[in-house]
Amino acid sequence: RLIYIIIALIPAFMLKALALIFQPVFFSDIGKAETVDIITGILITLGVIFGFLFSLRLYANDFLFAAADEPDITVVNRRARVITKHRTRDFILLCFSFVGWILLTIATILPIFYTLPYIGVAFTTSVKWLNRLKQNG
């Protein structure tokens, strides 16, 4: 999934690299250099957002692959796309339901032994429920 974010960030990095290479020639004025930095920041932010949203389509792959009797990546990918179709909003809401726990874990470190397994079980149960829902419906 990280590859999608990296691919989405390529235009921002290319713009920043070109700005650094040609800064003495084209960006002698300080305002123009700051404009390039702002555009680069916007492109990086958009790249991270679009990469994350694109990778949401594949969140069930890991769980289905681990649960498969004879794992075949093409079958698992196809199955994950089928069961998560039109369910991205539900997964985002599930992720946001753990914001408080994640902030508590970052602040105190101690609940990490409770939070990570809890989040893993919640995601696994979600995929298991979606898989059963698709098989029955």
Helices and strands as residue ranges (DSSP letters): H 2-21, H 23-26, H 30-55, G 56-58, H 61-67, H 73-84, H 88-96, H 99-108, H 112-136
